[in-house]
Amino acid sequence: SPRQNAHRYLDFPNTTADTLILYTNCLCPRPRGLPNQPTGVKTIRTANNVTIHYKEPGKEGVCETTPGVKSYAGYVDSSPQSHTFFWFFEARHDPMNAPITLWLNGGPGSDSLIGLFPELGPCAINDKFESYLNQYSWNEVSNMLFLSQPVGVGFSYAEKSAGSLNPLTGAFEGVDFAGAQGRYPVTNATSIEVQSLDRKLWRFFDYFSEQNQKIANGTTGGVQLEFHTLGIINGLIDEAIQAPYYPEFARNNTYGIKAVNETIYNYMKFANGMRNGCQSQIAACKATNRSSLIDYALCSEATNMCRDNVEYPYYYYSGRGTYDIRHPYKDPTPPRNYLGYLAKDSVLNAIGVDINYTSSNKEVYYAFQQTGDWVWPNFIENLEDVLARPVRVALIYGDADYICNWFGGEAISLATNYSHSKEFRTTSYAPFLVDGIEYGMTREYGNLSFTRIYEAGHEVPYYQPKAALQIFNRTLNGWELPAGDRKLDLGQ
């Protein structure tokens, strides 16, 4: 789901092992000047007329420098108006037989390189903007593909032009207005485009199944990719279910922090349940088919009601972090050193790009907001559709995150309807153990699991890298999550 701040990973078997996985945030030099044209870029064209431009960054000492491990970065040009940046890392062990994982960040409008550098990629960046290898990188157990999405985010673009980005609005401003401070994507996100994108992301699952059937019956060529695993880390999946837990987490969280006083707490609860309040307006949005400007306006109004009055009072009055309640509001964690790294000419050349990097695109964010995307009710239904398939689904929540807190995540897991819902709800939590140390607790039955990770904010792999890698590894390879010592019976 392209929901607020969610991280996602998808797992697919690779082309040899027939295995795919989806796992579905500074102070640094501000980019100045126009990046140089990259040298040594290779180009290939696929059978279905898609152009791919790529380089091998590891050969130039960028990011993944483990001997013998290859990496590729560049662009997939699916049309003249769509240039999607990718960065692919081979698994460090047996890449030909390892699964393939697609990592996507949320936002909406936040780039997946946020996941690559501060969280789970092959390298991290120090305060001198130099890379060093990450021993807990997820490419220890899987091939990893990071995409800058949608177009206009990260290094992906429809058009690019010299100019600057307004630091307040995020809008592109041309040379005539602001002078050339860099080369950036020119974004023209509309509500209609966002609605289409939203549907396409969940349509992704159906598409793979349909293509596999066509390959099997000989109506199209290609290699079958079986969609195997879906992971969602600290995701907002259904606002109607999760909104009541903003006041509860602000006041009654597991760290004993009273982030708001009793008056603010009661106001947040009242705004959620009052007449024409958050829940009432979400219900009005749900009653539409979310296909017209009037529908979008209703859903956008519901979004504003819920966010301004149920979620946001915490930000106004607590002085505490959005992504970690233990930290101050202006929280420097995780550090954003990667922004300085991605401003270096040598790095830009190695990954084959000639535009400046934007970690988050506010125009994309506001385009989603105009549709009322935050309160759409169909995302939990999409999740249930995935659970109806032989796909393992892991919901993972750091227990210090406010914006997508684990109280609401747990509620999602208990509200989800699938073939084993009753058994899941009556299953007790078990300690999540790595090398005998308890890092969290897991409820698991059939192909659904919910895991709370202790002492972790929104970006779980940053806070608990060892635990996050083991959740990923066990989910990917069919092991029960709590101890990882038995194969999971998906036929339960």
N, C-alpha and C positions, 0 to 999 in steps of 0.2 A: 504494500500500500504506500502511495506517495504521501504519507501523512506526516504531521509535524514531528520533526526530529527523530523519526524512527530510523534505525539501521536495519538493513535486510541482507540476508545472504541466501542465495539459491544454489543448490548443488545438482549438477548433472554428471552422469558418467561421461568420461572423455571419449574421443573418437576411437580409441583402441580398446579401452576397457568397457565401453558402452555404459559409462556412468556419468549428472549435472547438479550443482547446489546453488540456491540463492540465499544469501544472508544480507534479508531484508531486515567540527563542533568543538596585544603584542608590540610586542615591540620589535619591529623588524624594519629593514630598509624598504621604503616605499618605492615601488617601481617608477622609474623615470626614463623617458626616451623610448624609442622604438626598438623592439628586439630585432636582432639580425635574422636573416633568412637562414634556416638550418641547412647544413651541408650533409651529404651522404645519405639522403632519404631514398629509400627503395619504394617502388610502386608495383602493385599487382592488381589485376582485375579478375573478379570471380566470375563463375559461369552465369550468374544472374545479374551481371553488369554492375556490381558494386566495386568501387575503387578503394583500395587500402594503401595508405602511405605509412611506412614504418621505419623505425630504427631499432638498434639493440643497445639500450642505455648502459647495460652492464659492461659492455666492451669499452665504454668511455669512463668507467669507474663511478657510475651513478646508481645509487641505491643498492640493488642486489649484486653484491660482489663475491658471493660464495662461489668458489671454484667449480666450474662445470655446470652451473645453474644459469639458464638463459632467461632473458626478459626482452619484451618487445613493447614499444610505445609508438603512438601515432594517431592517425585518423581513419575512420571508416566513413567514406562519402556515399551515403545511401541515395542522395539526390544532390542537385546543385545547391540546394538550400539547407542541407543537413550534413554537418561535418562533426562527427562524434569522436571525442578523444577517448582513447583507451590506453591502459597500461596492463600488460599481461606478464605474470611471473610464473615460470615453471615451478612445480613442486621440487623441494630440495632432495626428495627421495623418490625414485622410481616414477618420474613424471609421465611416462607413457601409459602407466596403469593407474595413476592417481586420478581421483575425480576432478572435475572442473567446478570452481565456485565463482559465481558472479556476485560482487559486493556492490550495494547501492546505498548511499546515504539519503536521508530524508530532507527535512527543512520545513516545507518544500523549497527547493532552490539551493540546497547545500551540496557541495561537491563530494564525490566519493574519495577524493584524495585526502579528505579529513580523516576518513577511516584508515587509509593507507599509512599515513605518517604518524599521527599521535597514537593510533590504536593497535593495528594488527598486521601491518605490512612488513616486508623484509628488512626495512631500515627505518630508523628514527633519526631525528635531527637535533644536534646539540645547540648551545647558545652561540656558537661561532658559525652556525649555518653549515655545518659539516655532517655528513651522514655516517651512521655506524650500524652494524648489523643487529637485528632484533632476534634473539634466540627463541622468542615465543611467537614468531611470525606464523601466520596460518598457512603459509606455503611450506611449512614443515610437513603437512599432511595432505595438501591439496594444491593443484594448479589454481592460481588466483587471477581473476579478471576484474579490474576496476574501470568503471565507465563514468565519465563526466556527463551527467544528465539532469534535466533535459537540456536541449540546445540552448546556449546562452550561459550555462553554468560551467565553472572551471575553465578548461581550455576548449570546450565545445562551442561551435558558433554556426549561425546561418550566414551572417555577413560579418566582416571585420573592418574596422576603420581606425585611423589615427584620431586621438582625442583624449578624453579623460572620463573618469567616473565621478559623479557628484557624491561626496562622502556621506551626505545626509539622506539622499533619496536612492542612491545606487543607479541613477539614470545615466546613460551615456550622453556625453556632451561633445559635439564635434569640434574640430580645430578652430573654426571661425569664432566659436563662443568661448572656448576655454584654453586653446592652445594644445599642442601635442605633448601629453605627459606619458603616453604609451599607446599601444594598439590593443583594442578591446573588442569583444563581441558586441554587436548592435542588436539589442533585444527588442522584439515587438510581440510580447506575450499578450494574448487576449483570453477572455473568459472561455470562448468557444474552443480555442486551442488547448487550454488547460483541461477542460472537460474531456476532450478527445484523448489527451495524454493519460488522464486518470483511468479511463476505461481500457486503454491499450496496455497499461501495466498489468492489470489483472487478466486481460485477454491473453497475455503472454503464456499463461499456464495452459489454456485451451489450445493455443497455437502449436505448442510442442506436441501435444497429443495428436492433433490433426495431421501435422506433418509426418509424424512417425507412422500413422496409418497409411498415408500416401506412399511413403517409402516402402512400407511392407507389402502393399499391393501393386507396386511397380508403376504408379501413376506419376511419380516424381523421383528424381535422383537424390542422393545424399546419404548421410549417415544418421541413424537413429540416435537421438539424445533423450534419455529417460530422465524426467524431472523427479528428483529423488528426495530432496530435503528443502524445507523452508525454515529459516530462522529469522526472528524479529527481536531486536534488542531495544528495550525501552521505547516501545512504539505507542502512539496514540491511535487506537483502532476504532473505538466507538465512543464519541463524546458523551452520549446519553448515559452510558454505563460508567465512564471514568470520571465525569465532572464532579459527582458527589465526593470524590476522594481528594479534591484539592483542599477544601477546608479541613478534612480529617487529617491529611498528611501534614498540613501547616501547623496543626495544633497537637496532634496525637501520634506523631511519627515515632519510629522505633529508636530514635536517638535521644528522646526525651527533650527535644528542643521545642519550646513554645514560641514559634516564629511570629505569631500574631496574637493579640490579646483576645479575650473572650468576646468583646464587642465586634471586632472584625470577623472573628470565626462565625459568630451567629449571623452576621450580615451575609457572608459568603453562602452559608447554608440556606438562608432565606431567599437569596437571589436565585439559587438553583431551583427551589421548589415553588416559588410564589406564582400567582396567576400572571400569565404572560412573561414568566421568567425563563430561565435557561431550558428546563425540561419541556415546558409548554411550547416554546418556540422551536425546539428541536423536533417535537411532534408535528408542528405545522410544516416544517421542512420535509419531514419524512412523508407527509401526505401528498407532496408534489411528485412529479416524475423527473424533476431536476434536469429539464431540457430546454427551458426558455429563460429569457432575461428576468421575467417576473419570478420564476422559481428560484433563480440565483439570488435575487434580491431578498426573498424570504429567508433563504438559507444563510445569506451573508448577515442579515439582521440577527439571526439566531447565533451565529458565530460571535458577533460583536457583543451580544448580551452575555453569553457564557464566559467569554474571555475577559471582558471588562469588569464583570461583577462577581464571578465565581473564581476564576483563575488569578486575575491580575492583582487583587488586593494584597496578596502575599508579596508581590514585587514592590507595591507602593509603600508598604508599612513594615516589612520584616527586615530589610537590609541584608537579606541572605541570598545565596546563589540560586540561579535558575536551575542549574544542572547538578548542584550538590548543596544540600541544605546545610551542611557543616561549614561551608565557605562563605565569605562575604559576597555581596551582590556583584561587585566588579571582580570577578573571579578569574585569575590568570591560568586556571587549570582546565584542561591540559595546555601546556605551553604551545604557542603558535609559531615556533621557530621554522616550521616548514615553509611559511610564507616567504621568509628571507631566502631559503634554499631555492624555491621556485622562481625567485627573481634573478638568480645568477645566470649569466649568459651561457656558461658551460653546461648547465643543467638543461636550459631551454633548448640548446642545440642538440644535446644528447637524446632528448625525447621528441625531437622533430617538430617543435612549435615556434611560431613567430608572433604570438600575442601574449599580452600580460595576463597573469593569473587572477581570477576572481573566485574566492572560496565560497561565497554565497551571493546569489543574485536577487536583490530586493524586488526587482520588477517581476520576476517569476513568482516570488513569494506573494506579492500583492495580487497577482493575477489569480492565484489559487484562492486567496482570501475573498476575492470578489465573487467567486462561485459559491462561497459558503462551504468549501470542501471539508473544513474541520468537523462539521456536524452531520455530514452525509451518513446515512445509516447502512449503506450497502457494503462497507468494508468487512464487517464481521460476517456478513453473508458470504462474501468472497472467500474469507478464511474457512468457513464451513464447507464451501465447495471444494477447497483444496484438501480438507480433512476427509472428504468422501472418496478421495483417491488413495492409492498406496503411497502416500507422501508423508514423511515424518515432519512434524511441525514442532519447533522449539520456541517457546516464549521465554525471554531472558531479561531480567530487570535488576539493575543495580539499586540497592535499597536506600541510597542517599539522594537519588534524583527526585526533584520536585515536579518538573514539568510533565514528565511521563512516569509518575511514581508507581511503585510496586503494588500499592494498595489497589489502584485502578487496573494494573496488569493482572493481578490475581482475580479481580472481579471479571475481567474479560475471559480468562481461562474457565471460570465456573459458569459463565453465561453462554459459552460456545456450545452449540448443539451439533453433535456428530454421533456416530454409531455407538460410541462408548461413553457418552456424556455422564450417564448415571454412575458408571463404575469410576470414572475420573473424579467426580465430585465426592465420592465416598472413600477415595484412596488417601491415606495419610501421607504427610510429608516425610521424606527421608533425608538425612544429611548428605550434602554433596561433598564428596571427599576427593582430595588429590594428595597422593603420598601420605595418607593418614591424617591430613589436616582438613578440617571442616571449613569450606569456603562459602557455604550457602545451604539452601534446602530446596528439594525438588519434589514436586508431585507429578507423577507420570503414569499414564495408562494407555495402552494401545499406541497410536501414532501421535499423541499430543503430550507435551510436557510443559510445565511452568517451573522456572527456577528463579529464586531470589538469591542474588549474590551479595554477600555482606561487604560492608566498607567500600562500596563502589558507587560512583556517580553515574551520570548519563552514559558516558563512554566506557562501558564495562571493561573492554580489553585493555584500556589504558590503566585503570585502577587495579585490576586483578588479571594481569596477562597470563599467568600460569593457569588459573582456573578457566579463563575464557578459552584458551587453546584446548583444554581438555573437554569442555562442553562441546566445542566444535568437533573435535576428533571423535568423541563418543557418539554424537548425533550422526555424524557423517558415516561412520563405520558400523552402525547397527548395535552399539553397546547400550545397555541400560545406563542412564545418566548418573544416579547417585554414587555408585562405586566403580562403575566401568569394568566390572569383572564378569558380567554375563551378557550374552547376546539377548537383545530385546525381541520378544515374540509379538510382531505386529498383527498377528492373527488372533490376539486375545479377544 
